[in-house]
Amino acid sequence: MAVVLNSGLLLLLWRWLQPRLAEPLLGRWLLPLLALKVLACAIATYFIGGDPQYYLTWSRAFNQQLWAEPGAWLRTLAADEFHFGGLHLVFHGFSNTLFFIKLLSGVQLAANGSAFLTGLYCSLFCFVACWELVRAVARAWPATPAGAMLIGFLAWPSVVYWTSGITKECLLVGSGAAVVALVVGWLYGGRPVRLATLGLAILLAGLHFQMRFFFAGLLLAALSGLGLLRVAERLLGGLRRWLAVLLMAGWLLGGAWVLGEISPVFSLNKFTSRLLINYHTLQQKSAHGPHLEYPNLQPTGESLLQHTPQAVAAALSRPWPWEGSSPLYVAAGLENLLLLVLLLWAAAETVRGRPGRLPFAVVVALLAYCLLLAALLGLSTPNLGTLNRYRVALLPYLLWLALQHPGAARWLRRLGM
């Protein structure tokens, strides 16, 4: 079965590659970036440990149950517990870790226990989804620099690192990129909303929610707000920038209020208390290493707002190169310095009136998503290593925005992008 499945998947990959290799500009970068992704996957699975090893070990056990007791495996898919061959794994309520392991147990039908193949399929899912987003943006806005997307989603070091191998980020970033690609095609690319693509969007959005609930909620809220702005543009024959900002802010705040009224799970008190629990739990685990500290942080909306600027700044700039003793911290710090340079460059060009050619409504939606998620991560994730991994969900979109201006476009053209 593994031979048949791998042969079929290899054929699908080849059929997907052929027409894309022939595309002008983008085609020349497809194989080099794919090779980079495969290399990163090989390194990640060769030095496997920690969470990826945990996911792989349990997915193998789940797959063994599938072969030995298919009925029990099907029941396990709908349960929060796993019991087989003297092994026991119990979660109380929904767990994205357990969901990920269940998915990987199906991947094992092709991977046959191989760490590399398991990681490769996760990595390829992310790569294909991100490439389709790059193509969708290039079709919708050919005047914008395609290199901004290539760097942000497929070449930026931490994004490549964390979305390669057996990681939840592969599915999180990939599913999010695929949903954005479909929405861009519908709203700006002239693609009709067909039943098949709508079903695919729902499936991908569901996967995105399963990976990380709050991340997905923010992305889908921003995309639905973009849909609102697009409808308003067509009805009014255009949209003032200040009105676009107000509409997006009203949509997000109104949506949060409605959700809080529908269920106490989404209420402000529940959200702030859950955030503080996450913050204190990770802070205790990070006490002997570099971490963020908010001594006066309280479980109130006012306190969260007061700490939000500091949290956003920390999420986008920490760790610094001199923090931590491992080479990974130094590399992350150097990358952060480069990111700050690009953001300051983009800010300066925007002040000069040269922000780029991306539609303002798209900029508002993406910027809202990036800033809200950065605030959420900065407030709830004091561990700098975890923060660096979690923020790959927003980093590609932030780089997409930061590399839109004419100065960056000229630099990207010199690189052949």
C-alpha positions as CSV (number, residue, x, y, z in Angstrom):
1,M,0.0,0.0,0.0
2,A,2.8,2.4,0.8
3,V,4.4,1.8,-2.6
4,V,1.1,2.4,-4.4
5,L,0.2,5.5,-2.4
6,N,3.7,7.1,-2.8
7,S,3.7,6.4,-6.5
8,G,0.2,8.0,-6.8
9,L,1.3,11.1,-4.8
10,L,4.5,11.4,-6.7
11,L,2.5,11.4,-10.0
12,L,0.1,14.1,-8.6
13,L,3.1,16.2,-7.6
14,W,4.6,15.9,-11.1
15,R,1.3,16.8,-12.7
16,W,1.0,19.8,-10.4
17,L,4.6,20.9,-11.2
18,Q,4.6,20.7,-15.0
19,P,2.3,23.7,-15.9
20,R,3.7,25.8,-13.0
21,L,7.3,25.4,-14.2
22,A,6.4,26.9,-17.5
23,E,5.0,30.1,-15.9
24,P,7.1,33.3,-16.6
25,L,9.0,34.7,-13.6
26,L,7.5,32.4,-11.0
27,G,8.4,29.2,-12.8
28,R,12.2,29.8,-12.4
29,W,11.9,29.9,-8.6
30,L,9.7,26.8,-8.2
31,L,12.3,24.1,-8.2
32,P,14.9,26.0,-6.1
33,L,12.4,26.8,-3.4
34,L,11.0,23.3,-3.5
35,A,14.5,22.0,-3.0
36,L,15.0,24.3,-0.1
37,K,11.8,23.0,1.5
38,V,12.8,19.4,1.0
39,L,16.3,20.1,2.4
40,A,14.8,21.8,5.5
41,C,12.5,18.8,5.9
42,A,15.4,16.3,5.7
43,I,17.4,18.2,8.3
44,A,14.4,18.6,10.6
45,T,13.5,14.9,10.5
46,Y,17.2,13.7,10.7
47,F,17.6,15.7,14.0
48,I,14.1,14.9,15.1
49,G,13.3,15.3,18.8
50,G,10.9,17.0,21.2
51,D,7.3,17.5,19.9
52,P,7.9,16.1,16.3
53,Q,9.3,12.8,17.8
54,Y,6.2,12.7,20.1
55,Y,3.8,13.2,17.2
56,L,5.6,10.5,15.1
57,T,5.7,7.9,17.9
58,W,2.1,8.2,18.7
59,S,1.0,8.3,15.0
60,R,2.8,5.0,14.5
61,A,0.9,3.5,17.4
62,F,-2.4,4.8,16.0
63,N,-1.5,3.4,12.6
64,Q,-0.8,0.0,14.1
65,Q,-4.2,0.1,15.7
66,L,-5.7,0.9,12.2
67,W,-4.2,-2.3,10.8
68,A,-4.9,-4.5,13.8
69,E,-8.4,-3.2,14.8
70,P,-9.9,-0.9,12.1
71,G,-13.1,-0.6,14.0
72,A,-11.4,0.5,17.2
73,W,-9.3,3.0,15.1
74,L,-12.5,4.6,13.7
75,R,-13.9,4.9,17.2
76,T,-10.6,6.5,18.4
77,L,-11.0,9.1,15.6
78,A,-14.1,10.4,17.3
79,A,-12.8,10.1,20.9
80,D,-10.4,11.9,23.1
81,E,-8.7,8.7,24.2
82,F,-6.4,6.1,22.7
83,H,-5.9,2.6,24.1
84,F,-4.0,-0.1,22.2
85,G,-1.3,-2.7,22.9
86,G,-0.7,-1.5,26.4
87,L,-0.4,2.1,25.3
88,H,-2.7,4.8,26.6
89,L,-3.1,8.4,25.6
90,V,-5.9,10.5,27.2
91,F,-6.9,14.1,26.6
92,H,-9.7,16.0,28.3
93,G,-11.7,17.9,25.7
94,F,-10.5,19.0,22.3
95,S,-6.7,18.9,21.7
96,N,-5.0,20.0,18.5
97,T,-2.2,17.7,19.4
98,L,-4.5,14.7,19.4
99,F,-6.1,15.8,16.1
100,F,-2.7,16.2,14.5
101,I,-1.6,12.7,15.6
102,K,-4.8,11.3,14.2
103,L,-4.1,12.9,10.8
104,L,-0.5,11.6,10.9
105,S,-1.8,8.1,11.5
106,G,-3.5,8.3,8.1
107,V,-0.3,9.7,6.6
108,Q,1.5,6.6,7.9
109,L,-0.3,4.6,5.3
110,A,2.1,6.1,2.8
111,A,5.0,7.0,5.1
112,N,5.1,3.5,6.6
113,G,6.8,4.7,9.8
114,S,9.4,6.9,8.0
115,A,10.0,10.2,9.8
116,F,11.3,11.8,6.5
117,L,8.2,10.8,4.5
118,T,5.9,11.8,7.2
119,G,7.5,15.2,7.4
120,L,7.8,15.5,3.6
121,Y,4.0,15.2,3.2
122,C,3.4,17.8,5.8
123,S,6.0,20.1,4.2
124,L,4.7,19.6,0.7
125,F,1.1,20.4,1.8
126,C,2.4,23.7,3.1
127,F,4.6,24.4,0.1
128,V,1.8,23.7,-2.5
129,A,-0.7,25.8,-0.6
130,C,1.7,28.8,-0.3
131,W,2.6,28.5,-3.9
132,E,-1.0,28.6,-5.0
133,L,-1.4,31.8,-2.9
134,V,1.6,33.3,-4.7
135,R,0.0,32.5,-8.0
136,A,-3.4,33.8,-7.0
137,V,-1.9,37.2,-5.9
138,A,0.2,37.4,-9.1
139,R,-2.9,36.9,-11.2
140,A,-5.0,39.3,-9.2
141,W,-2.4,42.1,-9.0
142,P,0.3,41.6,-11.6
143,A,1.7,45.1,-10.9
144,T,2.7,44.1,-7.3
145,P,6.1,42.4,-6.7
146,A,5.7,38.6,-6.7
147,G,9.0,38.4,-4.9
148,A,7.4,39.8,-1.7
149,M,5.2,36.6,-1.6
150,L,8.1,34.3,-2.5
151,I,10.3,35.6,0.3
152,G,7.5,35.9,2.9
153,F,6.0,32.5,2.4
154,L,8.7,30.3,0.9
155,A,12.2,31.7,1.6
156,W,12.2,33.6,4.9
157,P,14.4,31.5,7.3
158,S,12.1,31.0,10.3
159,V,9.1,30.4,8.1
160,V,10.9,27.7,6.2
161,Y,12.4,26.2,9.4
162,W,9.1,26.0,11.3
163,T,7.0,24.8,8.4
164,S,9.2,21.9,7.5
165,G,9.1,18.4,8.9
166,I,6.5,17.1,11.4
167,T,5.1,20.3,12.8
168,K,1.6,21.7,13.3
169,E,2.8,24.9,11.6
170,C,3.0,23.0,8.3
171,L,-0.8,22.5,8.4
172,L,-1.6,25.8,10.1
173,V,0.3,28.0,7.6
174,G,-0.6,25.9,4.6
175,S,-4.4,25.8,5.3
176,G,-4.4,29.5,6.0
177,A,-2.6,30.3,2.8
178,A,-4.9,28.1,0.8
179,V,-8.0,29.8,2.2
180,V,-6.5,33.3,1.5
181,A,-5.7,32.1,-2.1
182,L,-9.4,31.1,-2.7
183,V,-10.7,34.4,-1.2
184,V,-8.3,36.5,-3.3
185,G,-9.4,34.6,-6.4
186,W,-13.1,35.2,-5.6
187,L,-12.9,38.8,-4.6
188,Y,-10.2,40.2,-7.0
189,G,-9.3,37.4,-9.5
190,G,-12.6,37.1,-11.2
191,R,-13.0,33.5,-10.2
192,P,-16.6,32.3,-9.7
193,V,-17.7,30.8,-6.4
194,R,-18.3,27.2,-7.4
195,L,-19.7,24.5,-5.1
196,A,-16.5,22.5,-5.3
197,T,-14.2,25.4,-4.3
198,L,-16.6,26.5,-1.6
199,G,-16.5,23.0,-0.1
200,L,-12.7,23.0,-0.3
201,A,-12.6,26.4,1.4
202,I,-14.8,25.1,4.2
203,L,-12.6,22.0,4.6
204,L,-9.4,24.1,4.7
205,A,-10.9,26.6,7.1
206,G,-12.0,23.6,9.4
207,L,-8.4,22.3,9.3
208,H,-7.1,25.8,10.1
209,F,-9.5,26.0,13.1
210,Q,-8.4,22.5,14.3
211,M,-4.7,23.5,14.3
212,R,-5.1,26.7,16.3
213,F,-8.5,28.1,17.1
214,F,-7.8,31.7,17.9
215,F,-5.3,32.1,15.0
216,A,-8.0,30.8,12.6
217,G,-10.6,33.0,14.1
218,L,-8.6,36.2,13.5
219,L,-7.7,35.2,10.0
220,L,-11.2,34.4,9.0
221,A,-12.5,37.5,10.7
222,A,-10.1,39.6,8.7
223,L,-11.0,37.8,5.4
224,S,-14.7,38.2,6.0
225,G,-14.1,41.9,6.8
226,L,-12.2,42.1,3.5
227,G,-15.3,40.7,1.8
228,L,-17.4,43.4,3.4
229,L,-15.1,46.1,2.2
230,R,-15.1,44.7,-1.3
231,V,-19.0,44.7,-1.3
232,A,-19.0,48.3,0.0
233,E,-16.5,49.3,-2.8
234,R,-18.8,47.9,-5.5
235,L,-22.0,49.4,-4.0
236,L,-20.5,52.8,-3.4
237,G,-18.3,52.9,-6.5
238,G,-15.2,53.3,-4.4
239,L,-14.3,53.6,-0.7
240,R,-12.5,56.3,1.2
241,R,-9.6,55.0,3.2
242,W,-10.9,56.3,6.5
243,L,-14.2,54.6,5.9
244,A,-12.5,51.3,5.1
245,V,-10.6,51.5,8.4
246,L,-13.8,52.3,10.3
247,L,-15.7,49.5,8.6
248,M,-13.0,46.9,9.4
249,A,-12.7,48.1,13.0
250,G,-16.5,48.0,13.4
251,W,-16.7,44.6,11.8
252,L,-14.1,43.1,14.1
253,L,-15.3,44.7,17.3
254,G,-18.9,43.9,16.5
255,G,-18.1,40.3,15.7
256,A,-16.3,39.9,19.0
257,W,-19.2,41.4,20.9
258,V,-21.7,39.2,19.1
259,L,-19.7,36.0,19.8
260,G,-19.4,37.0,23.5
261,E,-23.2,37.4,23.7
262,I,-23.8,34.0,22.0
263,S,-21.5,32.0,24.2
264,P,-19.6,32.7,27.4
265,V,-16.6,30.8,25.9
266,F,-16.0,33.9,23.7
267,S,-16.7,36.5,26.5
268,L,-14.0,39.1,27.4
269,N,-13.7,37.7,31.0
270,K,-13.1,34.1,29.7
271,F,-10.6,35.4,27.1
272,T,-8.6,37.5,29.5
273,S,-8.5,34.8,32.2
274,R,-7.4,32.1,29.7
275,L,-4.7,34.4,28.3
276,L,-3.4,35.1,31.8
277,I,-3.3,31.4,32.6
278,N,-1.3,30.7,29.4
279,Y,1.1,33.6,30.2
280,H,1.8,32.5,33.8
281,T,2.2,28.8,32.8
282,L,4.7,29.5,30.1
283,Q,6.5,32.1,32.2
284,Q,7.1,29.6,35.0
285,K,8.6,27.1,32.5
286,S,10.8,29.9,31.0
287,A,12.1,31.3,34.3
288,H,15.7,30.2,33.6
289,G,15.9,31.4,30.0
290,P,15.1,34.6,28.1
291,H,11.4,35.5,28.3
292,L,8.9,38.4,28.3
293,E,7.7,39.9,31.6
294,Y,4.6,42.0,32.3
295,P,4.6,42.5,36.1
296,N,1.5,44.6,36.1
297,L,-0.6,42.5,33.6
298,Q,-4.1,41.9,35.0
299,P,-7.1,39.9,33.6
300,T,-9.0,43.0,32.5
301,G,-9.6,44.5,29.1
302,E,-8.0,47.8,30.2
303,S,-4.8,46.1,31.3
304,L,-4.5,44.1,28.0
305,L,-4.9,47.3,26.0
306,Q,-2.2,49.1,28.0
307,H,0.2,46.2,27.4
308,T,-0.7,45.7,23.8
309,P,1.9,48.0,22.2
310,Q,4.7,46.4,24.2
311,A,3.4,42.9,23.3
312,V,3.2,43.7,19.6
313,A,6.8,45.2,19.7
314,A,8.0,42.1,21.5
315,A,6.3,39.7,19.1
316,L,8.0,41.3,16.2
317,S,11.5,42.0,17.6
318,R,12.4,39.4,20.3
319,P,14.7,37.6,20.8
320,W,17.6,39.9,20.2
321,P,20.9,38.3,18.9
322,W,22.5,38.6,22.4
323,E,19.7,36.8,24.2
324,G,20.0,33.1,24.8
325,S,23.1,31.0,24.5
326,S,22.2,28.7,21.6
327,P,22.9,29.3,17.9
328,L,19.2,29.2,17.2
329,Y,18.6,32.2,19.4
330,V,21.4,34.1,17.7
331,A,20.0,33.3,14.2
332,A,16.5,34.3,15.3
333,G,17.9,37.6,16.7
334,L,19.7,38.4,13.5
335,E,16.6,37.6,11.5
336,N,14.6,40.0,13.8
337,L,17.1,42.8,13.1
338,L,16.6,42.3,9.4
339,L,12.8,42.2,9.9
340,L,12.9,45.5,11.8
341,V,15.0,47.1,9.0
342,L,12.4,46.0,6.4
343,L,9.5,47.3,8.5
344,L,11.2,50.7,9.1
345,W,12.0,50.9,5.4
346,A,8.3,50.2,4.5
347,A,7.1,52.7,7.1
348,A,9.4,55.4,5.7
349,E,8.2,54.7,2.1
350,T,4.6,54.8,3.2
351,V,5.1,58.2,4.9
352,R,6.6,59.5,1.6
353,G,3.4,58.4,-0.1
354,R,4.9,55.3,-1.8
355,P,3.2,52.3,-0.1
356,G,2.9,50.1,-3.2
357,R,0.0,49.0,-5.4
358,L,-1.7,46.5,-3.3
359,P,-5.4,47.5,-2.8
360,F,-5.9,49.5,0.4
361,A,-8.7,47.2,1.6
362,V,-6.3,44.2,1.4
363,V,-3.7,46.1,3.3
364,V,-6.2,47.0,6.1
365,A,-7.4,43.3,6.4
366,L,-3.8,41.9,6.5
367,L,-2.5,44.5,8.8
368,A,-5.5,44.0,11.2
369,Y,-4.7,40.2,11.2
370,C,-1.0,40.7,11.8
371,L,-1.3,43.3,14.6
372,L,-4.1,41.4,16.5
373,L,-2.3,38.1,16.3
374,A,1.0,39.8,17.3
375,A,-0.8,41.3,20.3
376,L,-2.3,37.9,21.2
377,L,1.0,36.1,20.9
378,G,3.0,38.8,22.7
379,L,0.6,38.8,25.7
380,S,0.1,35.0,26.0
381,T,3.5,33.6,25.0
382,P,6.4,34.9,27.2
383,N,8.8,32.0,26.1
384,L,10.8,33.5,23.2
385,G,11.4,30.2,21.5
386,T,7.7,29.4,21.4
387,L,6.9,32.9,20.4
388,N,9.3,32.6,17.4
389,R,7.6,29.5,16.3
390,Y,4.0,30.7,16.8
391,R,4.5,34.0,14.9
392,V,5.2,32.2,11.6
393,A,1.4,32.3,11.2
394,L,1.6,36.1,10.7
395,L,5.1,36.6,9.5
396,P,4.6,35.8,5.8
397,Y,1.7,38.2,5.6
398,L,3.7,41.0,7.4
399,L,6.6,40.5,4.9
400,W,4.1,40.5,2.0
401,L,3.0,44.0,3.2
402,A,6.5,45.2,4.0
403,L,8.0,44.4,0.6
404,Q,5.2,46.1,-1.5
405,H,6.8,49.6,-1.9
406,P,8.7,50.6,-5.1
407,G,12.1,50.5,-3.3
408,A,11.6,46.9,-2.3
409,A,10.1,46.1,-5.7
410,R,13.3,47.4,-7.4
411,W,15.5,45.3,-5.1
412,L,13.4,42.2,-5.8
413,R,13.7,42.7,-9.5
414,R,17.5,42.8,-9.2
415,L,17.2,39.3,-7.7
416,G,15.1,38.1,-10.6
417,M,11.9,38.2,-8.5
